[in-house]
Amino acid sequence: TPPLRAKMKSLARAGDVITPNATEAAMRLGMDFTRPVRFTPLSAKKWLRTLCAQGAGRAVITSAEMDGGRYNLLFDGETFFRLRGRYASGSYPGTGDIF
């Protein structure tokens, strides 16, 4: 809901690191979150910079789809990183994105 998103945005400003998945990141950025996102290196950097500009000094977009598979996309305020691990398909309620 819009009120919940506003509260979460406010809370995330107080954090040192935020770890949204692509859907949550799209919501934070006011973008369409109803369709899957496939990142390019350029779009990943843009999203991460914009997320960090909202208050948190570091951001990780978890389980991001890019050419070559799923990655965790990281930005520490200066350097961009992309980490890939083995993807465990299935449904694991309550676990969030484990990376």
Number of C-alpha atoms within 10 A of each C-alpha: 5 8 8 9 14 13 10 12 16 13 12 19 17 13 13 13 18 20 17 20 17 22 19 16 22 19 17 20 15 10 11 11 15 9 8 12 14 13 18 12 12 8 11 21 18 11 21 21 19 15 25 21 14 15 18 18 19 21 26 24 24 23 21 22 17 16 10 7 12 19 22 20 26 22 22 17 14 8 9 16 12 15 12 14 11 9 11 7 6 6 7 9 6 6 7 10 13 6 12
